[in-house]
Amino acid sequence: MPSIKRRKSHLIFINITVAVWATVMFVLFPACSGDKNQFAEAITERDSLPSMKTLGVTTLVSDSGITRYKIITEEWEIYDKKNPPYWAFEKGVYLEKFDSLFHVDASIKADTAYYYEKKKLWELRGNVHIRSQRGDKFDTDLLFWDEKQEKVYSDKFISIEQEDKVITGYGFESNQQMTEYQIYDNTGVFTVEDTAPADSTKKTVAKDSIQTDSIR
């Protein structure tokens, strides 16, 4: 009798082992067959969605305890799963940039903007308008602001309006304060003379013969 019981126990153990291995093979076999699309699609879909979406935003943004800029936007999305991660302002943005004393260095408007947080890089697109602290106005369709390198630049057409003249060209680089800048392919300097009579707002714009590549 004891031997019969041992034989039955041995058979039960074998049957359990076979059942376990059959289950394991059943689970693993589809995974080894190369069918991985479902997992990849799920991850891709997750990456394409913002981790945060906020509407009607007015906020101050700081870095290392110092307030750097004020943001006003209709829609703010954060994609922290993307490589590289970024903030998106696809319905327009208005920025005020502050210096260390909380003075406004520049105000910036654009139709679309992206901020790459790790790179500390702003990409501004569409009707980009900047007004510097001293009143100069900058207009272009594409502008990059690199906080790490402390510079602003573009390779597109740009117009810079000062108090007495308008400077145009292609390719531009400036310091963050927008006080020292250079146009690489200058297309002209236009002097603006307000010759309008008292009952008119007309201005006369004449092309200056001076070609200036570096403005300070």
C-alpha positions as CSV (number, residue, x, y, z in Angstrom):
1,M,0.0,0.0,0.0
2,P,2.7,2.6,0.8
3,S,4.3,2.0,-2.5
4,I,1.0,2.5,-4.3
5,K,0.5,5.8,-2.5
6,R,4.0,6.9,-3.4
7,R,3.4,6.0,-7.0
8,K,0.1,8.0,-7.0
9,S,1.8,11.0,-5.4
10,H,4.6,10.8,-8.0
11,L,2.1,10.7,-10.8
12,I,0.2,13.7,-9.4
13,F,3.4,15.7,-9.0
14,I,4.3,14.9,-12.7
15,N,0.8,15.9,-13.8
16,I,1.1,19.2,-11.9
17,T,4.5,19.9,-13.4
18,V,3.3,19.2,-16.9
19,A,0.3,21.4,-16.4
20,V,2.5,24.3,-15.1
21,W,4.9,24.0,-18.1
22,A,2.1,23.9,-20.5
23,T,0.7,27.1,-19.0
24,V,4.0,28.8,-19.2
25,M,4.6,27.8,-22.8
26,F,1.0,28.9,-23.7
27,V,1.7,32.4,-22.3
28,L,5.2,32.8,-23.6
29,F,4.8,31.3,-27.1
30,P,2.8,34.3,-28.6
31,A,5.3,36.7,-27.1
32,C,8.1,34.9,-28.9
33,S,6.3,34.8,-32.2
34,G,7.2,38.4,-33.0
35,D,3.8,40.0,-32.4
36,K,4.8,43.1,-30.5
37,N,2.8,45.8,-32.3
38,Q,0.1,46.1,-29.6
39,F,2.7,47.1,-26.9
40,A,4.5,49.6,-29.2
41,E,1.2,51.3,-30.3
42,A,0.1,51.7,-26.7
43,I,3.4,53.4,-25.7
44,T,3.3,55.6,-28.8
45,E,-0.3,56.7,-28.1
46,R,0.7,57.5,-24.5
47,D,3.7,59.6,-25.7
48,S,1.5,61.6,-28.1
49,L,-0.8,62.8,-25.3
50,P,0.1,65.8,-23.0
51,S,0.6,65.0,-19.4
52,M,-0.9,68.4,-18.5
53,K,-3.3,70.7,-20.4
54,T,-4.4,74.0,-19.0
55,L,-6.7,76.6,-20.5
56,G,-6.7,80.4,-19.9
57,V,-3.3,80.6,-18.2
58,T,-1.7,83.7,-16.5
59,T,1.3,82.6,-14.4
60,L,4.8,83.5,-13.3
61,V,7.6,81.0,-14.0
62,S,10.8,80.9,-11.9
63,D,14.1,79.2,-12.1
64,S,16.4,78.5,-9.1
65,G,14.1,80.7,-7.0
66,I,14.2,83.7,-9.3
67,T,11.2,84.8,-11.3
68,R,12.2,84.7,-15.0
69,Y,9.0,85.5,-16.9
70,K,5.3,85.9,-17.0
71,I,3.2,83.8,-19.3
72,I,-0.3,84.6,-20.6
73,T,-1.7,82.0,-23.0
74,E,-5.1,80.5,-24.1
75,E,-3.8,76.9,-24.0
76,W,-0.7,75.4,-22.3
77,E,0.3,71.7,-22.9
78,I,3.2,69.8,-21.3
79,Y,4.6,66.7,-23.1
80,D,7.0,65.2,-20.6
81,K,7.1,61.8,-22.3
82,K,8.5,63.2,-25.5
83,N,12.1,63.1,-26.4
84,P,13.0,65.9,-25.8
85,P,10.1,66.9,-23.5
86,Y,8.6,70.3,-24.1
87,W,5.8,72.8,-23.4
88,A,3.5,73.7,-26.2
89,F,1.6,77.0,-26.7
90,E,-0.1,76.4,-30.0
91,K,-2.9,79.0,-29.6
92,G,-0.6,81.9,-29.0
93,V,1.5,83.2,-26.1
94,Y,2.5,86.5,-24.5
95,L,5.7,86.6,-22.4
96,E,7.3,89.2,-20.2
97,K,11.0,88.5,-19.5
98,F,12.4,89.7,-16.2
99,D,16.0,90.6,-15.1
100,S,17.4,89.8,-11.7
101,L,15.7,92.9,-10.3
102,F,12.3,92.0,-11.6
103,H,12.5,94.6,-14.3
104,V,10.9,93.7,-17.7
105,D,13.8,93.1,-20.2
106,A,11.4,92.4,-23.1
107,S,7.8,91.5,-23.9
108,I,7.3,88.8,-26.5
109,K,4.2,87.8,-28.5
110,A,3.9,84.8,-31.0
111,D,1.2,82.8,-32.7
112,T,2.9,79.5,-31.6
113,A,5.6,78.7,-29.1
114,Y,7.5,75.7,-27.8
115,Y,9.7,75.6,-24.7
116,Y,12.3,72.7,-24.4
117,E,12.8,72.7,-20.6
118,K,15.9,70.6,-20.4
119,K,17.6,72.7,-23.1
120,K,16.1,76.0,-21.7
121,L,15.3,76.9,-25.3
122,W,12.3,78.8,-26.6
123,E,11.1,78.4,-30.2
124,L,8.7,81.1,-31.3
125,R,6.8,80.9,-34.6
126,G,4.4,83.1,-36.5
127,N,4.1,86.9,-36.2
128,V,6.8,87.0,-33.5
129,H,6.9,90.5,-32.0
130,I,9.4,91.7,-29.3
131,R,9.6,95.0,-27.6
132,S,12.8,95.6,-25.7
133,Q,13.3,97.6,-22.5
134,R,14.5,100.6,-24.4
135,G,11.6,100.5,-26.9
136,D,13.0,98.8,-30.0
137,K,10.5,96.6,-31.8
138,F,11.5,93.3,-33.5
139,D,9.3,91.5,-36.0
140,T,10.0,88.1,-37.6
141,D,8.3,84.7,-38.3
142,L,10.8,82.6,-36.4
143,L,12.9,83.3,-33.3
144,F,14.9,81.2,-30.9
145,W,15.8,82.2,-27.4
146,D,18.5,80.2,-25.8
147,E,18.6,80.9,-22.0
148,K,21.8,78.8,-21.5
149,Q,23.7,80.6,-24.1
150,E,22.0,83.9,-23.2
151,K,21.2,84.8,-26.8
152,V,18.3,85.3,-29.1
153,Y,18.7,84.4,-32.8
154,S,16.9,83.7,-36.1
155,D,17.8,82.9,-39.7
156,K,14.6,84.4,-41.2
157,F,13.7,87.9,-42.3
158,I,13.6,90.4,-39.5
159,S,12.6,94.0,-39.1
160,I,13.9,96.2,-36.2
161,E,12.1,99.5,-35.6
162,Q,14.1,102.0,-33.5
163,E,13.0,105.5,-32.6
164,D,14.4,107.1,-35.8
165,K,14.9,104.2,-38.2
166,V,13.9,100.8,-39.4
167,I,16.5,98.1,-40.1
168,T,15.7,95.0,-42.1
169,G,17.7,91.9,-43.1
170,Y,18.0,88.1,-42.9
171,G,19.7,86.3,-40.0
172,F,19.9,87.9,-36.6
173,E,21.6,87.4,-33.2
174,S,21.2,89.4,-30.0
175,N,21.9,89.2,-26.3
176,Q,19.0,88.4,-24.0
177,Q,18.4,92.0,-23.2
178,M,18.0,92.9,-26.9
179,T,20.4,95.8,-26.5
180,E,23.3,94.5,-28.6
181,Y,22.4,92.7,-31.9
182,Q,23.7,91.9,-35.3
183,I,22.0,91.4,-38.7
184,Y,24.0,89.0,-40.9
185,D,22.4,89.9,-44.3
186,N,21.3,93.5,-44.1
187,T,18.9,94.6,-46.7
188,G,18.6,98.3,-45.7
189,V,18.3,101.0,-43.1
190,F,15.3,103.3,-43.4
191,T,15.1,106.6,-41.7
192,V,11.6,107.6,-40.4
193,E,10.8,111.3,-40.5
194,D,7.5,112.5,-39.1
195,T,6.7,115.3,-41.5
196,A,3.0,115.1,-41.2
197,P,1.0,118.3,-40.7
198,A,-1.2,118.8,-37.6
199,D,-4.3,117.3,-39.3
200,S,-2.6,114.2,-40.6
201,T,-0.8,111.1,-39.3
202,K,1.2,110.4,-42.4
203,K,4.9,109.4,-42.1
204,T,7.6,109.6,-44.8
205,V,10.0,106.6,-45.0
206,A,13.2,107.1,-47.0
207,K,15.9,104.6,-47.6
208,D,19.3,105.5,-46.1
209,S,22.5,104.7,-48.0
210,I,24.1,103.4,-44.8
211,Q,24.4,99.7,-44.5
212,T,24.8,98.5,-40.9
213,D,25.6,94.9,-39.9
214,S,26.1,95.4,-36.2
215,I,23.9,97.5,-34.1
216,R,24.6,98.5,-30.5
